[in-house]
């Protein structure tokens, strides 16, 4: 029997009544499926429903085979041994007992046919870059990335028929990502992966696009999906133009018809007043004219309503993927202008970053393994942390976008938050500039605490980029984590307009390549410049 997942008439709503799905039908067969959609469209919710972690309000989820689920936020009990975390402790104990000469039947029952359980576990850990974790040691404090990979190793060892991955690369460094890509590429069962990592999504066999509670299927990987979507959206945009032209034509024809009918009515009234025909004849003529006029008007109104319906449908088919376009002339840094100097800098936790001189509008990618000190370096440059020794000197206005996005005051509106960073700007100026970050009209009056993840990111970016004095050095720490593809595109377009110097710490290679990086810096004990080729093939 083939493994599969079938969702039939699936409905789900949150406790406050917010509907996520209504009568959703979907079927996932063998192969790798990338589940995409904007933040809040219900991707994680659908995975939890398939995994049985949530119960549908109506409809059914049927899964043929065992399910393994890797959620977005993985937490591990650090008091457990590695083999307990992997779920193989009982089988290992049984194997060791048998090897020691204990032939009790219960050991054979526990072990089953899994005689190579230890070899498989060690091989899986090695493949995921966790070969340094001994099966008998307690986990202790592991990084977020290692937690994800350990949980994935446990799932792979369980040999599930259906594997559900929710944003698996969020906390992984470049090296760990490469390991995960290999595991995904070699998967042969049913896999559904939710991700904004396009390198990962380019490994899938098909894309399921979840939008407005419905799934649209596209064959091929994410690049093929983008091409298909572009063709689709070009056609949809043309249909809007055709529908708009038809709507204008029907409005004109209705208006012309109303003018003609008004003239006829006026002429008929004049004839009636002048009594040029017998009263009974004129009455019949008036009734006939009124009936004809009524039918004529109804016909044109129906045509106009149909044209409006076609226009609405055409507009609905065009996605709202507005791009941020900002004009920030005061952020410009002349070539050769000194921006940042790091002198004999030693960071907390031991990393060193001395000897860096940043000049002009350079775009620097800061990469390195999890725990190497990238965030510590950025926070030190931003003045949030004191260095152990040495100093970081910024020569231009600086702004720092942290991973936590805790820059905004949740009780203030978007406009009020931006005004905090630009106290000299008038309300009209703040709102005009916010409109370019897609906060138009009433959207600028939303409280920051009510914003979605993507909106909160956009508002934080607006507050920093519109700050006064204008930032000529912008530092971003893992900016694409938890952003959907539309938000990543919006960030990319905003950074294209930025004319200052840029330092971005990220593991998202496609994103880094899209923003025109001019220098790659690797922090690995010491800070050093590396080539793009070294980035592509980490050790």
SVG drawing of the C-alpha trace seen along z (x, -y; Angstrom):
<svg xmlns="http://www.w3.org/2000/svg" viewBox="-59 -73 103 90">
<polyline fill="none" stroke="black" stroke-width="0.4" points="0.0,0.0 1.3,-3.4 1.7,-6.0 -0.6,-9.0 -2.4,-11.9 -5.9,-12.8 -7.9,-15.8 -11.6,-15.7 -13.9,-18.7 -11.5,-19.8 -12.6,-22.8 -10.8,-24.4 -11.3,-27.6 -9.5,-29.0 -11.3,-29.3 -12.0,-33.0 -14.0,-32.0 -11.3,-32.9 -11.7,-30.5 -8.6,-29.0 -10.1,-26.4 -13.5,-25.6 -14.2,-22.4 -10.5,-22.0 -9.8,-19.0 -6.2,-17.9 -4.3,-14.7 -0.5,-14.2 1.1,-11.1 4.7,-9.9 7.3,-12.5 8.3,-15.9 5.7,-18.6 6.6,-22.2 3.6,-23.9 3.8,-27.6 1.6,-30.6 1.7,-34.0 2.2,-34.2 -1.1,-33.4 -2.5,-31.3 -2.6,-28.1 0.4,-26.1 1.6,-25.1 -2.0,-24.5 -2.5,-22.1 0.7,-20.2 -0.6,-19.9 -4.0,-18.6 -2.2,-16.0 0.0,-15.0 -3.0,-14.7 -1.8,-17.5 -5.0,-19.5 -8.5,-18.2 -10.6,-19.5 -13.9,-21.2 -15.3,-19.2 -14.2,-16.9 -11.4,-14.3 -7.7,-13.7 -6.7,-10.1 -3.1,-9.1 -1.9,-5.8 1.3,-5.1 3.2,-6.4 3.7,-10.2 6.8,-12.0 6.4,-15.8 9.2,-18.3 7.5,-21.5 8.8,-25.0 9.9,-25.4 11.8,-22.3 12.6,-22.0 14.6,-19.1 14.9,-17.8 18.6,-18.5 18.7,-15.9 18.1,-13.0 20.8,-11.0 21.3,-11.2 20.0,-7.7 16.8,-8.6 16.3,-11.7 16.6,-9.6 14.1,-7.1 16.4,-4.1 17.5,-3.7 15.4,-0.5 16.5,1.2 20.2,0.3 19.9,1.7 18.3,4.9 21.1,5.3 23.8,4.8 22.2,7.3 22.0,9.9 25.7,9.2 26.6,9.7 25.0,13.2 21.6,12.5 19.2,14.5 16.0,13.4 13.1,13.4 12.0,9.8 15.3,8.5 14.6,10.1 11.0,8.8 12.3,5.2 15.0,5.3 12.9,7.0 14.7,6.9 16.6,3.7 20.0,5.3 21.9,2.4 20.1,-0.2 23.4,-1.7 25.1,-1.8 22.1,-3.5 21.9,-6.0 25.6,-6.9 25.4,-7.1 22.3,-9.3 24.0,-11.6 27.1,-11.7 25.1,-12.6 23.5,-15.5 26.8,-16.8 26.2,-15.5 28.9,-12.9 30.4,-14.5 27.4,-13.6 28.1,-10.3 25.0,-8.1 25.6,-7.6 26.2,-11.3 23.5,-13.6 22.5,-16.3 23.3,-19.2 23.0,-22.6 22.8,-22.2 22.3,-25.0 18.9,-25.7 20.3,-24.3 21.5,-21.1 18.1,-20.7 16.4,-20.7 18.9,-18.2 18.6,-15.9 14.8,-15.9 15.1,-15.2 17.6,-12.4 15.0,-10.8 12.4,-11.1 14.6,-9.5 15.5,-6.6 11.8,-6.0 11.4,-5.5 8.0,-7.2 6.1,-6.9 5.0,-10.5 7.5,-13.3 6.2,-16.8 8.8,-19.5 7.8,-23.0 10.4,-25.7 13.3,-23.2 16.1,-25.5 15.1,-28.5 17.8,-27.9 20.4,-26.2 23.7,-27.6 25.0,-27.1 26.8,-23.9 23.8,-22.3 21.5,-23.5 23.6,-21.6 23.2,-18.4 19.4,-18.9 19.2,-19.4 21.0,-16.1 18.5,-14.3 15.5,-15.9 17.0,-15.1 17.3,-11.4 13.8,-11.1 11.7,-8.5 8.3,-8.6 5.7,-11.3 7.1,-14.6 5.4,-17.9 7.7,-20.8 6.7,-24.3 9.6,-26.7 10.7,-30.1 14.1,-28.7 14.1,-28.7 17.2,-26.5 15.3,-23.8 12.1,-24.4 14.1,-23.8 14.5,-20.2 10.8,-19.4 8.7,-17.7 5.7,-19.9 4.4,-23.0 1.0,-23.3 0.1,-27.0 -2.3,-27.6 -4.2,-30.8 -7.6,-31.9 -8.3,-28.4 -7.7,-26.6 -4.7,-24.7 -3.5,-25.2 -1.0,-22.7 2.0,-23.4 4.3,-20.7 8.1,-21.1 10.2,-22.9 9.9,-26.5 11.7,-28.0 9.3,-26.3 6.4,-27.5 7.6,-31.1 7.8,-31.0 4.3,-29.5 3.0,-32.1 4.6,-35.0 2.9,-33.7 -0.4,-33.4 -0.2,-36.8 0.7,-38.4 -2.4,-36.9 -4.5,-38.0 -3.2,-41.6 -4.2,-41.6 -7.7,-40.3 -8.0,-43.2 -7.3,-45.7 -9.8,-44.0 -12.4,-43.9 -11.8,-47.5 -12.2,-48.6 -15.5,-46.6 -16.7,-48.1 -16.0,-51.6 -17.8,-50.8 -20.9,-49.5 -20.9,-52.6 -20.8,-54.8 -23.5,-52.9 -25.8,-53.1 -25.2,-56.8 -25.9,-57.3 -29.1,-55.3 -30.2,-57.3 -29.7,-60.6 -31.6,-59.2 -34.5,-58.0 -34.6,-61.4 -34.9,-63.2 -37.6,-60.8 -39.5,-61.4 -39.2,-65.2 -40.4,-65.0 -43.4,-62.7 -44.3,-65.1 -44.2,-68.0 -46.5,-66.1 -48.9,-65.3 -49.0,-68.9 -49.7,-70.2 -52.4,-67.5 -51.5,-66.8 -53.0,-63.3 -56.1,-61.8 -55.6,-61.4 -56.0,-57.5 -53.4,-57.2 -50.9,-59.4 -51.5,-57.4 -50.8,-54.2 -47.7,-55.6 -46.5,-56.9 -47.0,-53.5 -45.2,-51.7 -42.3,-54.2 -42.0,-53.7 -42.0,-49.9 -39.4,-50.1 -37.3,-52.5 -37.5,-50.3 -36.4,-47.2 -33.6,-49.2 -32.4,-50.5 -32.6,-47.1 -30.6,-45.5 -27.8,-48.1 -27.8,-47.9 -27.5,-44.1 -24.6,-44.4 -22.9,-46.9 -23.4,-44.5 -21.9,-41.6 -19.0,-43.7 -18.4,-44.8 -18.5,-41.1 -15.9,-40.2 -13.7,-43.0 -13.9,-41.9 -13.0,-38.3 -10.1,-39.6 -8.8,-41.8 -9.2,-38.9 -6.9,-36.7 -4.1,-39.3 -2.1,-38.8 -1.5,-41.7 2.3,-41.4 3.1,-45.1 6.8,-45.9 8.4,-48.3 9.9,-51.2 11.7,-53.8 13.6,-56.9 16.3,-57.5 18.8,-59.9 20.2,-60.9 21.4,-57.3 23.9,-57.5 27.5,-56.9 30.2,-58.2 32.8,-55.7 35.8,-55.6 34.0,-57.2 35.0,-55.5 32.0,-53.7 33.2,-51.3 36.5,-50.3 37.2,-47.3 40.4,-47.4 41.8,-44.4 38.2,-43.5 37.7,-40.5 34.1,-39.6 32.3,-37.9 32.6,-34.1 36.0,-34.4 35.6,-35.3 38.0,-37.9 37.1,-40.4 40.0,-42.8 41.3,-44.6 38.1,-45.3 37.8,-48.6 34.5,-49.2 34.4,-52.0 31.7,-53.3 28.4,-51.7 29.7,-48.1 27.3,-45.2 28.8,-42.7 27.4,-39.2 28.4,-37.9 28.3,-34.1 29.5,-31.4 28.3,-28.4 25.6,-28.8 27.2,-30.0 30.2,-31.5 29.3,-35.0 27.7,-36.8 24.9,-38.3 27.4,-39.2 29.5,-41.0 26.6,-43.0 25.3,-43.9 28.9,-45.0 29.1,-47.2 25.6,-48.6 26.8,-49.5 24.5,-47.0 27.4,-44.9 30.8,-45.8 33.8,-44.1 36.3,-42.1 39.0,-44.3 39.6,-46.5 36.9,-48.7 34.4,-49.2 34.1,-52.7 31.3,-53.7 31.8,-56.9 28.3,-57.3 24.7,-57.1 23.9,-53.4 20.7,-51.3 20.5,-47.7 17.6,-45.3 17.8,-42.5 16.4,-39.0 13.9,-39.6 12.2,-42.6 11.8,-44.2 12.4,-47.7 8.7,-48.7 6.4,-49.7 3.4,-47.4 1.1,-50.0 1.9,-52.6 0.6,-52.7 2.8,-52.1 2.9,-55.9 3.7,-56.7 6.5,-54.2 8.1,-55.7 7.6,-59.2 9.7,-58.1 12.7,-57.5 12.1,-60.7 10.9,-63.3 11.5,-66.2 9.2,-64.8 5.7,-66.1 2.7,-63.7 2.0,-64.1 5.7,-63.4 5.7,-60.2 2.5,-58.9 3.7,-59.7 6.9,-57.8 5.0,-54.9 2.8,-54.5 5.9,-53.4 6.3,-50.6 2.7,-49.6 1.1,-51.1 -1.5,-53.3 -4.3,-55.2 -5.8,-53.3 -3.1,-50.6 -0.6,-53.2 -3.0,-53.6 -2.8,-49.9 -1.2,-49.2 2.2,-47.4 1.0,-44.7 -1.7,-43.7 0.5,-43.3 1.2,-40.0 4.8,-38.7 5.4,-40.1 3.7,-43.5 5.7,-43.8 8.9,-43.2 7.9,-45.8 7.0,-48.4 10.4,-47.8 12.3,-48.2 10.3,-51.4 11.1,-52.8 14.9,-52.1 15.2,-53.2 13.1,-56.4 14.9,-57.3 16.6,-60.7 19.5,-61.1 19.2,-58.8 21.2,-55.5 24.2,-55.2 25.1,-51.8 22.3,-49.3 22.9,-46.0 20.4,-43.1 20.5,-39.9 18.8,-36.9 16.2,-39.2 14.5,-36.4 13.7,-34.1 10.0,-33.4 9.2,-35.7 7.1,-34.4 8.3,-34.7 6.3,-37.9 7.9,-39.5 11.3,-38.4 10.7,-40.0 9.5,-43.2 12.7,-43.3 14.9,-42.7 13.2,-45.6 13.6,-47.9 17.3,-47.1 17.7,-47.7 16.7,-51.3 19.0,-51.7 22.2,-53.6 24.2,-53.2 26.5,-50.4 25.0,-47.1 26.0,-44.3 23.7,-41.2 24.1,-38.1 22.2,-35.3 22.3,-31.7 19.9,-32.4 22.3,-32.2 19.7,-33.0 18.6,-36.1 22.2,-37.3 22.9,-36.8 19.8,-38.8 20.9,-41.9 24.2,-42.4 26.7,-41.3 30.2,-42.8 32.2,-41.0 31.7,-37.8 33.0,-37.6 33.3,-34.3 33.4,-34.4 35.0,-31.2 37.1,-32.1 38.5,-34.9 36.8,-37.2 38.2,-36.7 37.2,-37.4 36.3,-34.4 35.5,-33.9 31.9,-33.2 33.2,-29.7 34.1,-29.0 30.6,-30.1 28.9,-27.7 31.0,-24.7 31.4,-25.0 33.5,-22.3"/>
</svg>
